[in-house]
Every structure is written in C-alpha cells, then in structure tokens.
Amino acid sequence: MTEQAFRFGRAGHLVGIAGLPSVVSAQTGIILLNAGLVHRIGPFRLHVAIARRLSARGYPTLRFDLSTLGDSAASDESLPRAQQVRADVADAMDLLGKQAGCTRFVLIGLCSGAENAHLVACSDPRVAGAIFLDGFAYRTPGFLLRHYLPKLANPVRIWRFVHRRLRPSRQVAAPDFGVVAPPLGQVRGELAEMLQRGLKLCFVYSGGTSEYFNHRRQFRECYGAVANHPGTTLEYFKAADHTYILEGDRQQLVDTIERWLLLNLPQVTAGGSA
Amino acid sequence: MIARHDAERPLFFGADQGLFGIYHPPAVPATQAVLLCPPLGQDHIRSHRLYRQLATALAAAGVPALRFDFHGSGDSAGDSTDIRWNRCLADTTAAAAELRQLSGCEHIALFGARLGGSIALAAAANVKPDRIVAWDPVLNGPDYVARLDALQDSLRIDTRRFNQARTAEVAAGQWQGFTVDARLRQQLAELRLEPPAVQVRLIESALPVTTSADRQRFIATGATVTTLSSSTPWEELERLEMAIISHELVQSASGLLREPT
C-alpha cells in the first residue's frame, strides 16, 4: 500500500491523501469526511488509522478536506453548503475512480461527517454504503425515561441538578459543529430509501451522545423498520467518548469498521494482490 | 502580493518518501524561506489552521514556507508510537533540505510552537538556520511530562467526556489522545534545552508555562522575548479539542521571521 498526496477537484481546491493498495483495480473505495473542523487526519488521527487499516485490506481510501476546511480552499462557486458538499465528495469519488478504478464507494463520517455522509448517500448513486459515527438520533420517550429516572431516584443527583441551576456555570461550551438534525420523519424516509436502493448502512453511537442517545433499543424506537432491515448494522460503544480519545476505544472502533466492511462490502479486485 | 491557495503543493518527501508536507511558494523568487516545525500530539491538530495561516501570510509576503508532519504524526508514515526525539530532529533536517531545494533559498528560518519550537531549537546545529522563532517552546522536559501526565489523569475521570470515569489502565501510556512510546517519554523527561548558536526569538503567550530559569538561559545568550496579549489554552482540559487561533501570533511570527538578518 502506498499513500499519495493530491490536489484535486473541479477547481483544484481540494487536498487529500489517497491510500492505494497494490492492485490494478478495486471496485470499492472508501472516503473519509471531516469531523467538524478537524483536518483530514481526524480526531486524534482516527481517520489515518481507519484509512491505513482498510487500505491494508485492499480498499483504496481517500481522506480529504472539504472546501474551506483543513488545507482545502474555497471553490469560488457560491453554492449552498449542501451542494458544495455533494460536489466535493463527487470530486473525491472521481479521484479514487481515476486512481484505483473504484466504481462504488463507502462514506465514513463522524458527527458533521456523518451528516454529510447522509446528505451524499441520499443522492449519489455511486454510494454503496455508509458508516455513520454519532450520526442522527432522536430523543424518544424511552430515552427520556432512561435519562431522567435514575436522576429522580438519586437525591445526590437531584442536589447536583439544583446546584447547577442555581450557580452560573464556568464550563466552557463544547465545540459546535453546526449539526442540525432534520425532522425524524424525513431522516427515517431517506434511510429507508437508501436501503431500498441496496445500500449497506452501519450506525455507530458512542457514549458521547448521551444527551440524545442512551440505549441500543432507542435506535428501533427512532427508525422502526429501518432498524430491522438486513442492510442495517448498529453498534453502541457506551464507554467511549464522542471522539474516541483513548487508544483502546479507537482500536475497537477500527476493528468494528474493518469487520463490517469485509462482511458487507467485500472487495472485488483485478490484478495484483491487496 | 497575494498567494493563491491552489499554488500550495501537497507532497511526500524524505528518504523513504514517508514525510508529508505542504509547500507554499511565493509569487516571485525569494532569498529566504521558512520551515514550520509542528508541535506533537493534540497540539499539532489544534494548531493546524494557525500554521496554515502563518504559511499563507509568509508566502503572500514573498517568503516561501514548508509545513510538514513528523514521522508518526499527521499524514506522515508511521504510528504515534514510532515518534522519537532524534527522529524528529532528523525529519527537521530532511524537511530543511527539501525546502532549500524547492525554494532555491539557502537561507532559512525555523518556526515552531510548543514541542515544535523545542525541536527547532535542538535541530539548529544540523539545519543551520539564520534564525529561530519559537512560540511557547517546551524548555523543561520534566515539567512538561509531569503536566501532561496530570492532564491525562484528569481526562480519564472527566464525566463531561465519559459517561463513567475510566480506569488508569485504559488511559495509561497516552497523552490526550495519543499513545506515547516509553522511549519518547523518557527522552522528553530528560529534555533540558540549551540555547543554540543562532538568533532566537521567543514568543510567549501571556501567562506562559515556561519557567523563568529556563527563559533566562536563553535571554542570557541574546534571545529576545515577545509577549502576546492573551494566554493560549494549551493545557486546558475543557478546550482540548478546540483550535488554537491567534491572529496576533500570526502577525508577530510573520514579522519576526521576515526581519532582515
């Protein structure tokens, strides 16, 4: 496997690193999308770890920066953000198609990256699968029960709650990645449509989502039939934080992604060895 | 003079083509170039945008600049467990040679923040720069190691990050998201930088973490100190994943790096 640096895109404005296995042509390429404002290497270099593991298993990969993020510039097109993202990811798919012969793609994204993966998977027929890390989820009655009941049963927690409300917080606000979830009905419908088109979908939630997701059961509460579809996989790493800051948590995530890909979208290659 | 972003050139270089860098060429031929040495660990990710802004500002002012990632960091080959102090010094030497070749400039200056500044200072003997500008460099290794250990211990029990505090075992051998090899840890624990025989410009954030005795060693040999008007949250748990942004730093460093020798 070799890694090559590219400046690419319709305006030559995008920067990315392609991991190219030693095969002449590989059907499935992997594209990693920015997590928030972190440049293409990902939080704590998560994207580098994922890309290298998958490239070693024969998947061409591309980790790149969307327009205006990381090392990528603006395309000077005045497009709405959603169209910009679709066009940037299309450019990324074109690059992997040209460099490695890929014709179908799996998008991987964390947080705002999951939002962008969803956006592109809705409309681009070349997307064959997506891995949503802390993607959309919605508070359900079950979530609220699991969230508040333990607090009500614990006087110490009630005291802390009241104390926090009475004293001004000095806590620094968490980074705002600008993720605004569309209505549940819309997302549920779009996911169902993706599955109908044959996409494979993997949803991974971390413990960092505890303000809106707190149990595997909640996934079915949110998405109904989508959760039961054979093309859907759900993983929940409750102990991990949102950006997988601990090495062991990160390794568990990378292992999970590798296993899911090999099972759901095994590589089809021509020539050489992966 | 305006540097076009699409002129920035991403590339791999070095003996095994394993080092990643981005070269910022100037619009016209130059006589002096700047090598930007990145910090390590989470400091590297947090200061990525600031380094890009600084490189862009330098190129726009007619000074070519090269940003790069040490072996085992960023987009360069290797894993974080492969990072070693001496390898970082060798990478800096390789990057300086690459910059001299790309720019055609024999005269170069080095810039580095935190451990990037420390590496720039330590690599001076081999790289032979005209000048080093170091922002909040780590001058005292033992203090730095102790502070990062304490920060890691606070991190693992931070219930704003984790649903439940994590054990010391699962957080061991790591500093804020990155596994650290015991040899690098030892190398840093023994680090005590001496002033190099080149012009040194220290930039300090308000409320610097550098102790006065370490600063004095450098000031006594001619280093000048520029103090920024605000502090930089390098070691604040609450801001661990927030970008380091300082227009004042970009302006100050850009000016110091372009001073006539």
Interface residues (C-beta under 8 A of the other chain):
Chain A: E3 Q4 A5 F6 R7 A11 G12 H13 V15 I17 L37 V38 H39 R40 I41 P43 F44 R45 V48 G70 D71 A73 Q171 V172 P175 G207 G208 S210 K238 A239 A240 D241 H242 T243 I245 L246 E247 G248
Chain B: H5 D6 E8 R9 P10 L11 F12 F20 I22 Q42 I45 H48 R49 R52 S73 G74 D75 A77 S80 L155 R156 R160 R161 F162 N163 Q164 R166 V170 A171 G173 Q174 Q176 G177 F178 T179 E236 E238 R239 E241 M242 A243
